[in-house]
Amino acid sequence: MANCEFQKTIDTLMAREGLPPGYGNTVASIIVPLVEAIVALQKRHRRSVIIGIHGAQGTGKSTLTLFLRELLQRHWQCPTASLSIDDLYLTRAERQSLADQVHPLFKTRGVPGTHDLTLGNRVLDQLLSASPGDSTPLPAFDKAVDDRVPEAQWPVFEGPAKVILLEGWCVGATPQPESALARPVNKLEAEEDAQGQWREYVNQCLKTGYREFFGRLDWLVMLEAPSMDCVLQWRRLQEQKLAQRHARAAKEGNRAGGSPELRIMSDHEVQRFIMHYQRVTEHCLRVLPKRADVLIPVGADHFMETPIWNNRS
């Protein structure tokens, strides 16, 4: 019966995410061993643990996080909360203020400096200190309207969590040497950050608040993208799926009248958008594979490959 229930969970999640049949093998060979390792880690520490899940855009980190959370909760009796660093983005108004005060490029969400780390730390503190009966609201960000969801609509995690999953494209990112900031890495930096003020501010954020925030992780799992070209291709696919999802919702009458204007990006806009992420993404691809506790290469076919376990302690 337990095996039937387990398979039902897998089938339901795969259908929900629109995954190919072959993903079932990924679950058995990669995700289940990772679940077991996280459970063992939590039992050794005898406290709540925070697991970071890093991956460039489109690597499948949100899907991996979903499977880990559902399997841990449903089949390993391990209460698990999940939080995306994307849901900690500053509001549009806050990013506009940052753009006005520091650099115009900060109007675009994404890079270190555009997250509310005070909020993130508060949520982690609440989850770590929660008792039975406590409720922890988890922030939510709507990328289709490029703004934070009103707090009254945030999902709520009930009770204490044994495992907290923190996923995001820059989770675990480290600063670059100052000398690396001098040369632009793309057209955006060359033309719109010629003096380097934007990238220097981003790097300073990684040296300070983000270092402390990521320092709370007990483990870092990295989904390693094969190249920036793949990241661009996968990010375009994400935007197309976002547009399709909202089109279906509109057709079914699920969008309320007077809702904010959707901000779905064209392929050209995605290409410019990705340039904001390129420097930090490429730096992560160079340095994080050796720092991650678990490294999972992702092939150009989008499937996860055999993990490299750098730390099981």
BELCOR-V760041 format. One record per backbone hydrogen bond with DSSP energy under -1.0 kcal/mol. CO is the residue of the C=O (numbers start at 1). NH is the residue of the N-H. Records with the same first field share a line. If there is no record, write none. Layout:
CO = NH ; NH
This chain:
1 = 5
2 = 6
3 = 7
4 = 8
5 = 9
6 = 10
7 = 11
8 = 12
9 = 13
10 = 14
11 = 15
12 = 16
13 = 17
14 = 19
20 = 23
21 = 24
22 = 25
23 = 27
24 = 28
25 = 29
26 = 30 ; 31
27 = 32
30 = 34
31 = 35
32 = 36
33 = 37
34 = 38
35 = 39
36 = 40
37 = 41
38 = 42
39 = 43
40 = 44
41 = 45
42 = 46
49 = 164
50 = 218 ; 219
51 = 166
52 = 221
53 = 168
54 = 223
56 = 59
60 = 64
61 = 65
62 = 66
63 = 67
64 = 68
65 = 69
66 = 70
67 = 71
68 = 72
69 = 73
70 = 74
71 = 75
72 = 78
79 = 162 ; 163
81 = 165
83 = 167
84 = 87
85 = 88
86 = 89
88 = 116
91 = 95
92 = 96
93 = 97
94 = 98
95 = 99
96 = 100
97 = 101
98 = 102
103 = 106
104 = 107
105 = 108
111 = 114
114 = 90
115 = 117
116 = 120
117 = 121
118 = 122
119 = 123
120 = 124
121 = 125
122 = 126
123 = 127
124 = 128
125 = 129
131 = 134
134 = 159
136 = 157
140 = 149
142 = 145 ; 147
144 = 263
147 = 142
150 = 153
151 = 154
155 = 138
157 = 136
162 = 49
163 = 81
164 = 51
165 = 83
166 = 53
167 = 85
170 = 173
177 = 180
178 = 181
186 = 190
187 = 191
188 = 192
189 = 193
193 = 196
196 = 200
197 = 201
198 = 202
199 = 203
200 = 204
201 = 205
202 = 206
203 = 207
204 = 208
205 = 210
208 = 212
209 = 213
210 = 214
211 = 215
213 = 216
214 = 217
219 = 52
220 = 293 ; 294
221 = 54
222 = 296
224 = 298
227 = 231
228 = 232
229 = 233
230 = 234
231 = 235
232 = 236
233 = 237
234 = 238
235 = 239
236 = 240
237 = 241
238 = 242
239 = 243
240 = 244
241 = 245
242 = 246
243 = 247
244 = 248
245 = 249
246 = 250
247 = 251
248 = 252
249 = 254
250 = 253
256 = 259
266 = 270
267 = 271
268 = 272
269 = 273
270 = 274
273 = 276
274 = 277 ; 278
277 = 281
278 = 282
279 = 283
280 = 284
281 = 285
282 = 286
283 = 287
284 = 288
288 = 292
293 = 310 ; 311
294 = 222
295 = 308
296 = 224
297 = 305
299 = 302
303 = 299
308 = 295
